[in-house]
């Protein structure tokens, strides 16, 4: 009999909540029209109302206004729109952007794409826990700096940047600030009224919502230029027929998140970390011990390859991800682990466990029991091991 799946890769994507799917169904089969203005047919008006209502619910979670939420196809598009849109709209001020070396690829590759167009990018290093140096950030700002883009939390190691301090620096220096909140929205409190961030990347796929829908918070009066040509949808920033089922599902996913659930994820995270460190020798926690997202635990198991651990776990019906180069299409080890001062051995042995709504405590105990045995067996035959 096949093992029951234990899915611990919720930062890659989450299982859709059935209640989200139920909320979306109407907009596939009944209210399926394109959102139209008030002077159109009833079905279009109902679609428009659903879109507006969804926008309002997502804005409320941030303490923002509905007009500041632009729906996109996901976090990749949101970050591209934020970075390229702001830089291209502010050429008169300058052509300089600042990012960290451990950003997710939509941010890193957007900065690199702009460099190929003649823009300048500064890549701030991070310390051993994944934090940027605030003084280094201040020193990197020049009169030509248009945008700072520093993630709220890292996608691999879960480290939470001090975006309040970063936002205050950007505000003081009169530089716009974008943050990728793909892995924190809904999981870590964000209040736009108190946090002077100008743009914020959001996504539904990490909070048990549908894939293919995200949003970009754009603070009122932020100069930004759309980078897709088409119609005038989404406040003339994102042309194309609106994904109304996706927007409704995104809003429902946001509504379903509770503080109690986030605390439960934190407890599962801490239980796994504590039990691994008690039962498995020669392990390293990647990222800060407490200043991390509630759902993330990233651990390096030294003297073994992460891909071997992942494949053996998969045989037991356990899904995780690894920073091993062998699981990367670029054949490069995790730029995040390398960025925090790790070597190839540390990167290759890293495993990311990320929790979601449907995980249980008994799954944590089973995973630790199985991984302990897997690592022990692999080290006995590993040429890397001195055990």
BALOBA-1460 file (C-alpha; in Angstrom, 3 decimals):
// residues 387
<rec num="1" residu="x" x="0.000" y="0.000" z="0.000"/>
<rec num="2" residu="x" x="1.365" y="3.428" z="-0.936"/>
<rec num="3" residu="x" x="2.439" y="5.766" z="1.836"/>
<rec num="4" residu="x" x="0.071" y="8.594" z="2.645"/>
<rec num="5" residu="x" x="1.642" y="11.800" z="1.363"/>
<rec num="6" residu="x" x="3.241" y="14.138" z="3.877"/>
<rec num="7" residu="x" x="3.636" y="17.412" z="2.022"/>
<rec num="8" residu="x" x="6.224" y="19.777" z="3.521"/>
<rec num="9" residu="x" x="6.929" y="22.010" z="0.526"/>
<rec num="10" residu="x" x="4.262" y="24.620" z="1.188"/>
<rec num="11" residu="x" x="6.522" y="27.538" z="0.272"/>
<rec num="12" residu="x" x="6.657" y="26.184" z="-3.265"/>
<rec num="13" residu="x" x="2.877" y="25.937" z="-3.434"/>
<rec num="14" residu="x" x="0.023" y="24.912" z="-1.174"/>
<rec num="15" residu="x" x="-2.923" y="22.588" z="-1.567"/>
<rec num="16" residu="x" x="-6.050" y="24.531" z="-2.480"/>
<rec num="17" residu="x" x="-8.513" y="24.793" z="0.369"/>
<rec num="18" residu="x" x="-11.880" y="23.263" z="-0.604"/>
<rec num="19" residu="x" x="-13.674" y="26.351" z="0.702"/>
<rec num="20" residu="x" x="-11.643" y="28.480" z="-1.705"/>
<rec num="21" residu="x" x="-12.639" y="26.263" z="-4.613"/>
<rec num="22" residu="x" x="-16.287" y="26.453" z="-3.570"/>
<rec num="23" residu="x" x="-16.146" y="30.265" z="-3.563"/>
<rec num="24" residu="x" x="-14.593" y="30.281" z="-7.038"/>
<rec num="25" residu="x" x="-17.032" y="27.905" z="-8.751"/>
<rec num="26" residu="x" x="-19.766" y="30.477" z="-9.331"/>
<rec num="27" residu="x" x="-17.400" y="32.609" z="-11.400"/>
<rec num="28" residu="x" x="-16.553" y="29.729" z="-13.722"/>
<rec num="29" residu="x" x="-20.070" y="28.415" z="-14.328"/>
<rec num="30" residu="x" x="-22.611" y="31.140" z="-13.498"/>
<rec num="31" residu="x" x="-21.098" y="34.633" z="-13.262"/>
<rec num="32" residu="x" x="-18.567" y="34.057" z="-16.025"/>
<rec num="33" residu="x" x="-18.779" y="37.359" z="-17.861"/>
<rec num="34" residu="x" x="-15.981" y="39.880" z="-18.194"/>
<rec num="35" residu="x" x="-16.118" y="42.600" z="-15.531"/>
<rec num="36" residu="x" x="-17.886" y="45.597" z="-17.015"/>
<rec num="37" residu="x" x="-18.930" y="49.096" z="-15.979"/>
<rec num="38" residu="x" x="-22.241" y="49.945" z="-14.387"/>
<rec num="39" residu="x" x="-23.817" y="50.768" z="-17.774"/>
<rec num="40" residu="x" x="-23.624" y="47.190" z="-19.099"/>
<rec num="41" residu="x" x="-25.480" y="43.903" z="-18.727"/>
<rec num="42" residu="x" x="-26.243" y="42.304" z="-15.357"/>
<rec num="43" residu="x" x="-23.794" y="39.413" z="-15.580"/>
<rec num="44" residu="x" x="-20.907" y="41.799" z="-16.237"/>
<rec num="45" residu="x" x="-21.948" y="44.049" z="-13.372"/>
<rec num="46" residu="x" x="-22.028" y="41.071" z="-11.011"/>
<rec num="47" residu="x" x="-18.559" y="40.061" z="-12.177"/>
<rec num="48" residu="x" x="-17.304" y="43.600" z="-11.564"/>
<rec num="49" residu="x" x="-18.798" y="43.597" z="-8.075"/>
<rec num="50" residu="x" x="-17.053" y="40.311" z="-7.261"/>
<rec num="51" residu="x" x="-13.736" y="41.728" z="-8.448"/>
<rec num="52" residu="x" x="-14.168" y="44.909" z="-6.429"/>
<rec num="53" residu="x" x="-15.221" y="42.961" z="-3.340"/>
<rec num="54" residu="x" x="-12.162" y="40.710" z="-3.603"/>
<rec num="55" residu="x" x="-9.884" y="43.711" z="-3.977"/>
<rec num="56" residu="x" x="-11.434" y="45.278" z="-0.884"/>
<rec num="57" residu="x" x="-10.912" y="42.137" z="1.234"/>
<rec num="58" residu="x" x="-7.251" y="41.826" z="0.298"/>
<rec num="59" residu="x" x="-6.680" y="45.532" z="0.905"/>
<rec num="60" residu="x" x="-8.302" y="45.246" z="4.330"/>
<rec num="61" residu="x" x="-5.777" y="42.590" z="5.360"/>
<rec num="62" residu="x" x="-3.039" y="45.160" z="4.746"/>
<rec num="63" residu="x" x="-4.955" y="48.176" z="6.084"/>
<rec num="64" residu="x" x="-4.645" y="49.569" z="2.545"/>
<rec num="65" residu="x" x="-7.279" y="50.953" z="0.192"/>
<rec num="66" residu="x" x="-8.812" y="48.888" z="-2.599"/>
<rec num="67" residu="x" x="-7.441" y="51.275" z="-5.242"/>
<rec num="68" residu="x" x="-3.922" y="50.345" z="-4.140"/>
<rec num="69" residu="x" x="-4.337" y="46.634" z="-5.025"/>
<rec num="70" residu="x" x="-3.468" y="45.641" z="-8.596"/>
<rec num="71" residu="x" x="-4.253" y="42.032" z="-9.517"/>
<rec num="72" residu="x" x="-1.574" y="40.134" z="-11.462"/>
<rec num="73" residu="x" x="-0.895" y="36.553" z="-12.507"/>
<rec num="74" residu="x" x="1.272" y="35.946" z="-9.438"/>
<rec num="75" residu="x" x="4.354" y="37.029" z="-7.523"/>
<rec num="76" residu="x" x="6.669" y="36.900" z="-10.540"/>
<rec num="77" residu="x" x="4.575" y="39.374" z="-12.500"/>
<rec num="78" residu="x" x="4.041" y="41.546" z="-9.431"/>
<rec num="79" residu="x" x="7.769" y="41.941" z="-8.771"/>
<rec num="80" residu="x" x="8.507" y="42.523" z="-12.453"/>
<rec num="81" residu="x" x="5.842" y="45.212" z="-12.612"/>
<rec num="82" residu="x" x="7.085" y="46.848" z="-9.408"/>
<rec num="83" residu="x" x="10.762" y="46.939" z="-10.353"/>
<rec num="84" residu="x" x="10.647" y="47.588" z="-14.100"/>
<rec num="85" residu="x" x="7.584" y="49.796" z="-13.809"/>
<rec num="86" residu="x" x="9.128" y="52.081" z="-11.203"/>
<rec num="87" residu="x" x="12.588" y="52.280" z="-12.788"/>
<rec num="88" residu="x" x="11.177" y="53.092" z="-16.230"/>
<rec num="89" residu="x" x="8.798" y="55.685" z="-14.808"/>
<rec num="90" residu="x" x="11.590" y="57.504" z="-12.963"/>
<rec num="91" residu="x" x="14.376" y="57.795" z="-15.540"/>
<rec num="92" residu="x" x="14.680" y="61.530" z="-14.940"/>
<rec num="93" residu="x" x="15.674" y="60.936" z="-11.327"/>
<rec num="94" residu="x" x="18.175" y="58.159" z="-12.015"/>
<rec num="95" residu="x" x="18.777" y="54.594" z="-13.123"/>
<rec num="96" residu="x" x="19.940" y="52.862" z="-9.956"/>
<rec num="97" residu="x" x="18.330" y="50.022" z="-7.980"/>
<rec num="98" residu="x" x="19.428" y="48.272" z="-4.762"/>
<rec num="99" residu="x" x="18.554" y="44.631" z="-4.013"/>
<rec num="100" residu="x" x="19.973" y="41.929" z="-1.752"/>
<rec num="101" residu="x" x="21.982" y="38.972" z="-3.009"/>
<rec num="102" residu="x" x="19.446" y="36.448" z="-1.669"/>
<rec num="103" residu="x" x="16.286" y="37.810" z="-3.294"/>
<rec num="104" residu="x" x="14.034" y="35.410" z="-5.153"/>
<rec num="105" residu="x" x="14.606" y="35.166" z="-8.897"/>
<rec num="106" residu="x" x="11.840" y="37.566" z="-10.044"/>
<rec num="107" residu="x" x="13.653" y="40.373" z="-8.211"/>
<rec num="108" residu="x" x="17.224" y="39.301" z="-8.991"/>
<rec num="109" residu="x" x="16.545" y="38.662" z="-12.657"/>
<rec num="110" residu="x" x="14.537" y="41.873" z="-13.050"/>
<rec num="111" residu="x" x="17.538" y="43.807" z="-11.719"/>
<rec num="112" residu="x" x="19.850" y="41.939" z="-14.112"/>
<rec num="113" residu="x" x="17.505" y="42.599" z="-17.039"/>
<rec num="114" residu="x" x="17.565" y="46.307" z="-16.245"/>
<rec num="115" residu="x" x="21.367" y="46.239" z="-16.108"/>
<rec num="116" residu="x" x="21.358" y="44.954" z="-19.677"/>
<rec num="117" residu="x" x="19.322" y="48.048" z="-20.590"/>
<rec num="118" residu="x" x="21.906" y="50.379" z="-19.069"/>
<rec num="119" residu="x" x="20.588" y="50.666" z="-15.530"/>
<rec num="120" residu="x" x="22.850" y="50.184" z="-12.496"/>
<rec num="121" residu="x" x="22.197" y="47.652" z="-9.729"/>
<rec num="122" residu="x" x="23.791" y="47.231" z="-6.305"/>
<rec num="123" residu="x" x="23.565" y="43.768" z="-4.749"/>
<rec num="124" residu="x" x="23.811" y="44.011" z="-0.959"/>
<rec num="125" residu="x" x="25.418" y="41.031" z="0.787"/>
<rec num="126" residu="x" x="23.808" y="39.489" z="3.868"/>
<rec num="127" residu="x" x="25.208" y="38.114" z="7.113"/>
<rec num="128" residu="x" x="25.253" y="34.496" z="8.238"/>
<rec num="129" residu="x" x="21.562" y="34.581" z="9.162"/>
<rec num="130" residu="x" x="20.387" y="36.325" z="6.009"/>
<rec num="131" residu="x" x="20.078" y="39.933" z="7.200"/>
<rec num="132" residu="x" x="21.255" y="42.915" z="5.196"/>
<rec num="133" residu="x" x="23.386" y="45.526" z="6.950"/>
<rec num="134" residu="x" x="21.334" y="48.695" z="7.374"/>
<rec num="135" residu="x" x="24.428" y="50.905" z="7.355"/>
<rec num="136" residu="x" x="25.574" y="49.284" z="4.116"/>
<rec num="137" residu="x" x="22.145" y="50.010" z="2.667"/>
<rec num="138" residu="x" x="22.407" y="53.672" z="3.604"/>
<rec num="139" residu="x" x="25.887" y="53.883" z="2.098"/>
<rec num="140" residu="x" x="24.703" y="52.285" z="-1.150"/>
<rec num="141" residu="x" x="22.066" y="54.961" z="-1.770"/>
<rec num="142" residu="x" x="23.122" y="57.619" z="-4.264"/>
<rec num="143" residu="x" x="21.315" y="60.631" z="-5.743"/>
<rec num="144" residu="x" x="20.436" y="58.383" z="-8.708"/>
<rec num="145" residu="x" x="18.884" y="55.613" z="-6.613"/>
<rec num="146" residu="x" x="15.255" y="55.169" z="-7.614"/>
<rec num="147" residu="x" x="14.241" y="51.944" z="-5.858"/>
<rec num="148" residu="x" x="15.234" y="49.623" z="-3.031"/>
<rec num="149" residu="x" x="13.834" y="46.082" z="-3.340"/>
<rec num="150" residu="x" x="14.417" y="43.940" z="-0.262"/>
<rec num="151" residu="x" x="12.250" y="40.919" z="0.480"/>
<rec num="152" residu="x" x="10.167" y="40.722" z="3.646"/>
<rec num="153" residu="x" x="11.202" y="37.107" z="4.200"/>
<rec num="154" residu="x" x="13.535" y="34.823" z="2.335"/>
<rec num="155" residu="x" x="12.002" y="32.083" z="0.228"/>
<rec num="156" residu="x" x="14.492" y="29.411" z="1.307"/>
<rec num="157" residu="x" x="15.623" y="30.116" z="4.860"/>
<rec num="158" residu="x" x="12.627" y="32.117" z="6.089"/>
<rec num="159" residu="x" x="14.642" y="34.975" z="7.613"/>
<rec num="160" residu="x" x="12.489" y="38.051" z="8.271"/>
<rec num="161" residu="x" x="14.198" y="41.266" z="7.266"/>
<rec num="162" residu="x" x="13.657" y="44.393" z="9.338"/>
<rec num="163" residu="x" x="11.527" y="45.989" z="6.632"/>
<rec num="164" residu="x" x="10.278" y="48.648" z="9.038"/>
<rec num="165" residu="x" x="13.829" y="49.989" z="9.370"/>
<rec num="166" residu="x" x="14.487" y="49.570" z="5.649"/>
<rec num="167" residu="x" x="11.284" y="51.417" z="4.792"/>
<rec num="168" residu="x" x="12.171" y="54.253" z="7.141"/>
<rec num="169" residu="x" x="15.610" y="54.599" z="5.550"/>
<rec num="170" residu="x" x="14.072" y="54.696" z="2.083"/>
<rec num="171" residu="x" x="11.535" y="57.272" z="3.206"/>
<rec num="172" residu="x" x="14.234" y="59.447" z="4.779"/>
<rec num="173" residu="x" x="16.369" y="59.242" z="1.617"/>
<rec num="174" residu="x" x="13.335" y="59.829" z="-0.645"/>
<rec num="175" residu="x" x="13.864" y="56.504" z="-2.422"/>
<rec num="176" residu="x" x="10.965" y="54.214" z="-3.304"/>
<rec num="177" residu="x" x="10.815" y="50.839" z="-1.544"/>
<rec num="178" residu="x" x="9.464" y="47.531" z="-2.836"/>
<rec num="179" residu="x" x="9.298" y="44.347" z="-0.785"/>
<rec num="180" residu="x" x="8.457" y="40.808" z="-1.865"/>
<rec num="181" residu="x" x="5.941" y="39.548" z="0.709"/>
<rec num="182" residu="x" x="5.117" y="36.291" z="-1.094"/>
<rec num="183" residu="x" x="6.046" y="34.225" z="1.960"/>
<rec num="184" residu="x" x="4.752" y="36.564" z="4.665"/>
<rec num="185" residu="x" x="1.412" y="37.925" z="3.476"/>
<rec num="186" residu="x" x="-1.175" y="36.352" z="5.741"/>
<rec num="187" residu="x" x="1.488" y="34.691" z="7.888"/>
<rec num="188" residu="x" x="3.171" y="37.787" z="9.377"/>
<rec num="189" residu="x" x="1.266" y="40.949" z="10.272"/>
<rec num="190" residu="x" x="1.718" y="43.785" z="7.749"/>
<rec num="191" residu="x" x="0.061" y="47.148" z="8.351"/>
<rec num="192" residu="x" x="0.552" y="49.506" z="5.430"/>
<rec num="193" residu="x" x="-0.655" y="52.469" z="7.490"/>
<rec num="194" residu="x" x="2.375" y="52.080" z="9.784"/>
<rec num="195" residu="x" x="4.867" y="50.587" z="7.319"/>
<rec num="196" residu="x" x="6.101" y="53.153" z="4.756"/>
<rec num="197" residu="x" x="6.589" y="50.631" z="1.946"/>
<rec num="198" residu="x" x="5.603" y="51.831" z="-1.521"/>
<rec num="199" residu="x" x="5.107" y="48.514" z="-3.311"/>
<rec num="200" residu="x" x="4.457" y="45.026" z="-1.987"/>
<rec num="201" residu="x" x="4.357" y="41.736" z="-3.898"/>
<rec num="202" residu="x" x="1.571" y="39.335" z="-2.856"/>
<rec num="203" residu="x" x="0.533" y="35.863" z="-4.011"/>
<rec num="204" residu="x" x="-2.288" y="33.405" z="-3.346"/>
<rec num="205" residu="x" x="-0.434" y="30.162" z="-4.021"/>
<rec num="206" residu="x" x="1.403" y="30.164" z="-0.665"/>
<rec num="207" residu="x" x="-1.753" y="30.568" z="1.463"/>
<rec num="208" residu="x" x="-3.962" y="27.760" z="0.103"/>
<rec num="209" residu="x" x="-5.372" y="29.949" z="-2.634"/>
<rec num="210" residu="x" x="-5.366" y="29.312" z="-6.392"/>
<rec num="211" residu="x" x="-2.290" y="29.472" z="-8.578"/>
<rec num="212" residu="x" x="-2.087" y="32.064" z="-11.323"/>
<rec num="213" residu="x" x="-3.300" y="34.991" z="-9.217"/>
<rec num="214" residu="x" x="-1.310" y="37.537" z="-7.247"/>
<rec num="215" residu="x" x="-1.353" y="41.219" z="-6.522"/>
<rec num="216" residu="x" x="0.881" y="44.221" z="-6.233"/>
<rec num="217" residu="x" x="0.203" y="46.833" z="-3.582"/>
<rec num="218" residu="x" x="1.034" y="50.215" z="-5.098"/>
<rec num="219" residu="x" x="0.815" y="53.078" z="-2.652"/>
<rec num="220" residu="x" x="-1.208" y="56.013" z="-3.941"/>
<rec num="221" residu="x" x="0.805" y="58.492" z="-6.053"/>
<rec num="222" residu="x" x="3.726" y="56.096" z="-6.553"/>
<rec num="223" residu="x" x="5.106" y="56.785" z="-10.059"/>
<rec num="224" residu="x" x="4.960" y="53.507" z="-11.987"/>
<rec num="225" residu="x" x="4.627" y="52.566" z="-15.643"/>
<rec num="226" residu="x" x="2.909" y="49.449" z="-16.955"/>
<rec num="227" residu="x" x="5.135" y="47.140" z="-18.959"/>
<rec num="228" residu="x" x="2.471" y="45.187" z="-20.867"/>
<rec num="229" residu="x" x="0.566" y="46.771" z="-23.729"/>
<rec num="230" residu="x" x="-3.182" y="46.240" z="-24.002"/>
<rec num="231" residu="x" x="-6.296" y="47.624" z="-22.393"/>
<rec num="232" residu="x" x="-6.876" y="49.792" z="-19.350"/>
<rec num="233" residu="x" x="-7.674" y="47.144" z="-16.728"/>
<rec num="234" residu="x" x="-6.319" y="47.276" z="-13.178"/>
<rec num="235" residu="x" x="-6.029" y="51.058" z="-13.028"/>
<rec num="236" residu="x" x="-4.206" y="51.009" z="-16.378"/>
<rec num="237" residu="x" x="-1.304" y="49.069" z="-14.861"/>
<rec num="238" residu="x" x="-2.086" y="45.484" z="-15.866"/>
<rec num="239" residu="x" x="-3.997" y="45.022" z="-19.134"/>
<rec num="240" residu="x" x="-5.987" y="41.907" z="-19.972"/>
<rec num="241" residu="x" x="-9.223" y="40.175" z="-19.017"/>
<rec num="242" residu="x" x="-9.369" y="39.994" z="-15.234"/>
<rec num="243" residu="x" x="-9.066" y="36.604" z="-13.534"/>
<rec num="244" residu="x" x="-12.231" y="36.962" z="-11.477"/>
<rec num="245" residu="x" x="-12.386" y="33.363" z="-10.165"/>
<rec num="246" residu="x" x="-8.755" y="33.736" z="-9.130"/>
<rec num="247" residu="x" x="-9.360" y="37.063" z="-7.397"/>
<rec num="248" residu="x" x="-12.367" y="35.633" z="-5.536"/>
<rec num="249" residu="x" x="-10.285" y="32.611" z="-4.501"/>
<rec num="250" residu="x" x="-7.408" y="34.834" z="-3.385"/>
<rec num="251" residu="x" x="-9.736" y="36.903" z="-1.206"/>
<rec num="252" residu="x" x="-11.312" y="33.789" z="0.288"/>
<rec num="253" residu="x" x="-7.885" y="32.352" z="1.081"/>
<rec num="254" residu="x" x="-6.987" y="35.566" z="2.885"/>
<rec num="255" residu="x" x="-10.227" y="35.455" z="4.889"/>
<rec num="256" residu="x" x="-9.549" y="31.894" z="6.056"/>
<rec num="257" residu="x" x="-6.157" y="32.616" z="7.637"/>
<rec num="258" residu="x" x="-6.204" y="33.040" z="11.422"/>
<rec num="259" residu="x" x="-3.651" y="33.992" z="14.050"/>
<rec num="260" residu="x" x="-4.283" y="30.615" z="15.675"/>
<rec num="261" residu="x" x="-3.302" y="28.811" z="12.483"/>
<rec num="262" residu="x" x="-0.069" y="30.785" z="12.197"/>
<rec num="263" residu="x" x="0.780" y="29.949" z="15.808"/>
<rec num="264" residu="x" x="0.137" y="26.273" z="15.088"/>
<rec num="265" residu="x" x="2.497" y="26.395" z="12.101"/>
<rec num="266" residu="x" x="5.146" y="27.995" z="14.312"/>
<rec num="267" residu="x" x="4.743" y="25.168" z="16.831"/>
<rec num="268" residu="x" x="5.117" y="22.554" z="14.101"/>
<rec num="269" residu="x" x="8.206" y="24.352" z="12.816"/>
<rec num="270" residu="x" x="9.803" y="24.512" z="16.256"/>
<rec num="271" residu="x" x="8.931" y="20.908" z="17.015"/>
<rec num="272" residu="x" x="10.676" y="19.722" z="13.867"/>
<rec num="273" residu="x" x="13.774" y="21.850" z="14.499"/>
<rec num="274" residu="x" x="14.052" y="20.745" z="18.127"/>
<rec num="275" residu="x" x="13.575" y="17.045" z="17.380"/>
<rec num="276" residu="x" x="16.024" y="17.047" z="14.458"/>
<rec num="277" residu="x" x="18.712" y="18.684" z="16.584"/>
<rec num="278" residu="x" x="18.166" y="16.146" z="19.344"/>
<rec num="279" residu="x" x="18.163" y="13.094" z="17.095"/>
<rec num="280" residu="x" x="20.528" y="13.912" z="14.234"/>
<rec num="281" residu="x" x="24.168" y="14.960" z="14.767"/>
<rec num="282" residu="x" x="26.026" y="17.407" z="12.523"/>
<rec num="283" residu="x" x="23.156" y="19.609" z="11.431"/>
<rec num="284" residu="x" x="22.932" y="23.384" z="10.917"/>
<rec num="285" residu="x" x="19.836" y="25.577" z="11.001"/>
<rec num="286" residu="x" x="19.894" y="28.019" z="8.100"/>
<rec num="287" residu="x" x="18.476" y="31.442" z="8.911"/>
<rec num="288" residu="x" x="17.647" y="33.091" z="12.221"/>
<rec num="289" residu="x" x="16.254" y="30.823" z="14.924"/>
<rec num="290" residu="x" x="13.253" y="32.984" z="15.789"/>
<rec num="291" residu="x" x="13.130" y="35.888" z="13.302"/>
<rec num="292" residu="x" x="11.762" y="33.675" z="10.554"/>
<rec num="293" residu="x" x="8.419" y="32.904" z="8.977"/>
<rec num="294" residu="x" x="6.241" y="30.619" z="11.117"/>
<rec num="295" residu="x" x="6.102" y="27.940" z="8.421"/>
<rec num="296" residu="x" x="9.798" y="27.574" z="7.533"/>
<rec num="297" residu="x" x="12.574" y="25.295" z="8.791"/>
<rec num="298" residu="x" x="15.690" y="24.974" z="6.625"/>
<rec num="299" residu="x" x="18.320" y="22.544" z="7.888"/>
<rec num="300" residu="x" x="21.626" y="21.366" z="6.461"/>
<rec num="301" residu="x" x="22.469" y="17.714" z="7.070"/>
<rec num="302" residu="x" x="26.243" y="17.653" z="6.728"/>
<rec num="303" residu="x" x="28.179" y="14.923" z="4.899"/>
<rec num="304" residu="x" x="25.214" y="13.915" z="2.705"/>
<rec num="305" residu="x" x="23.629" y="15.204" z="-0.491"/>
<rec num="306" residu="x" x="20.276" y="16.931" z="-0.214"/>
<rec num="307" residu="x" x="19.079" y="15.258" z="-3.398"/>
<rec num="308" residu="x" x="19.696" y="11.813" z="-1.859"/>
<rec num="309" residu="x" x="17.726" y="12.769" z="1.242"/>
<rec num="310" residu="x" x="14.907" y="14.169" z="-0.896"/>
<rec num="311" residu="x" x="14.673" y="11.064" z="-3.067"/>
<rec num="312" residu="x" x="14.680" y="8.726" z="-0.064"/>
<rec num="313" residu="x" x="12.026" y="10.818" z="1.675"/>
<rec num="314" residu="x" x="9.950" y="10.682" z="-1.487"/>
<rec num="315" residu="x" x="10.054" y="6.880" z="-1.316"/>
<rec num="316" residu="x" x="8.372" y="7.235" z="2.075"/>
<rec num="317" residu="x" x="5.760" y="9.629" z="0.687"/>
<rec num="318" residu="x" x="7.364" y="12.773" z="2.123"/>
<rec num="319" residu="x" x="7.779" y="15.855" z="-0.065"/>
<rec num="320" residu="x" x="10.429" y="18.474" z="0.735"/>
<rec num="321" residu="x" x="12.794" y="20.653" z="-1.307"/>
<rec num="322" residu="x" x="16.574" y="20.941" z="-1.374"/>
<rec num="323" residu="x" x="19.209" y="23.530" z="-2.200"/>
<rec num="324" residu="x" x="21.291" y="20.922" z="-3.995"/>
<rec num="325" residu="x" x="22.625" y="21.935" z="-7.398"/>
<rec num="326" residu="x" x="21.521" y="18.605" z="-8.805"/>
<rec num="327" residu="x" x="17.901" y="19.681" z="-8.357"/>
<rec num="328" residu="x" x="18.534" y="23.031" z="-10.056"/>
<rec num="329" residu="x" x="18.165" y="23.471" z="-13.811"/>
<rec num="330" residu="x" x="21.100" y="25.886" z="-13.678"/>
<rec num="331" residu="x" x="23.181" y="23.224" z="-11.896"/>
<rec num="332" residu="x" x="24.153" y="25.867" z="-9.356"/>
<rec num="333" residu="x" x="23.880" y="25.363" z="-5.618"/>
<rec num="334" residu="x" x="21.408" y="27.522" z="-3.703"/>
<rec num="335" residu="x" x="22.398" y="31.182" z="-4.063"/>
<rec num="336" residu="x" x="20.769" y="31.777" z="-0.685"/>
<rec num="337" residu="x" x="22.879" y="29.273" z="1.272"/>
<rec num="338" residu="x" x="25.976" y="30.474" z="-0.549"/>
<rec num="339" residu="x" x="24.907" y="34.055" z="0.158"/>
<rec num="340" residu="x" x="24.815" y="33.512" z="3.930"/>
<rec num="341" residu="x" x="28.385" y="32.251" z="3.869"/>
<rec num="342" residu="x" x="27.756" y="28.576" z="3.262"/>
<rec num="343" residu="x" x="29.951" y="26.438" z="1.034"/>
<rec num="344" residu="x" x="28.817" y="23.932" z="-1.585"/>
<rec num="345" residu="x" x="28.697" y="21.121" z="0.973"/>
<rec num="346" residu="x" x="26.336" y="23.087" z="3.188"/>
<rec num="347" residu="x" x="24.166" y="24.115" z="0.253"/>
<rec num="348" residu="x" x="24.036" y="20.608" z="-1.183"/>
<rec num="349" residu="x" x="22.959" y="19.146" z="2.146"/>
<rec num="350" residu="x" x="20.212" y="21.671" z="2.861"/>
<rec num="351" residu="x" x="16.570" y="20.621" z="3.134"/>
<rec num="352" residu="x" x="13.667" y="23.065" z="3.345"/>
<rec num="353" residu="x" x="10.625" y="21.951" z="5.340"/>
<rec num="354" residu="x" x="7.657" y="24.301" z="5.018"/>
<rec num="355" residu="x" x="4.331" y="23.775" z="6.735"/>
<rec num="356" residu="x" x="0.750" y="24.498" z="5.765"/>
<rec num="357" residu="x" x="-2.824" y="24.245" z="6.993"/>
<rec num="358" residu="x" x="-3.160" y="20.516" z="6.450"/>
<rec num="359" residu="x" x="-0.018" y="19.368" z="8.285"/>
<rec num="360" residu="x" x="-0.286" y="17.621" z="11.651"/>
<rec num="361" residu="x" x="1.983" y="17.101" z="14.631"/>
<rec num="362" residu="x" x="2.155" y="13.342" z="14.058"/>
<rec num="363" residu="x" x="3.573" y="14.046" z="10.593"/>
<rec num="364" residu="x" x="6.452" y="15.990" z="12.133"/>
<rec num="365" residu="x" x="7.305" y="13.088" z="14.421"/>
<rec num="366" residu="x" x="7.176" y="10.614" z="11.544"/>
<rec num="367" residu="x" x="9.344" y="12.794" z="9.298"/>
<rec num="368" residu="x" x="12.018" y="13.208" z="11.972"/>
<rec num="369" residu="x" x="12.044" y="9.481" z="12.676"/>
<rec num="370" residu="x" x="12.430" y="8.637" z="8.981"/>
<rec num="371" residu="x" x="14.968" y="11.332" z="8.147"/>
<rec num="372" residu="x" x="17.118" y="10.332" z="11.118"/>
<rec num="373" residu="x" x="17.405" y="6.823" z="9.715"/>
<rec num="374" residu="x" x="17.936" y="8.046" z="6.148"/>
<rec num="375" residu="x" x="20.760" y="10.410" z="7.123"/>
<rec num="376" residu="x" x="22.409" y="7.727" z="9.270"/>
<rec num="377" residu="x" x="22.361" y="5.239" z="6.392"/>
<rec num="378" residu="x" x="23.538" y="7.749" z="3.802"/>
<rec num="379" residu="x" x="26.451" y="8.880" z="5.951"/>
<rec num="380" residu="x" x="27.658" y="5.316" z="6.274"/>
<rec num="381" residu="x" x="28.183" y="5.139" z="2.521"/>
<rec num="382" residu="x" x="28.949" y="8.801" z="1.816"/>
<rec num="383" residu="x" x="32.462" y="9.711" z="0.616"/>
<rec num="384" residu="x" x="31.878" y="13.101" z="2.294"/>
<rec num="385" residu="x" x="31.469" y="11.575" z="5.745"/>
<rec num="386" residu="x" x="34.146" y="11.096" z="8.343"/>
<rec num="387" residu="x" x="31.742" y="9.209" z="10.554"/>
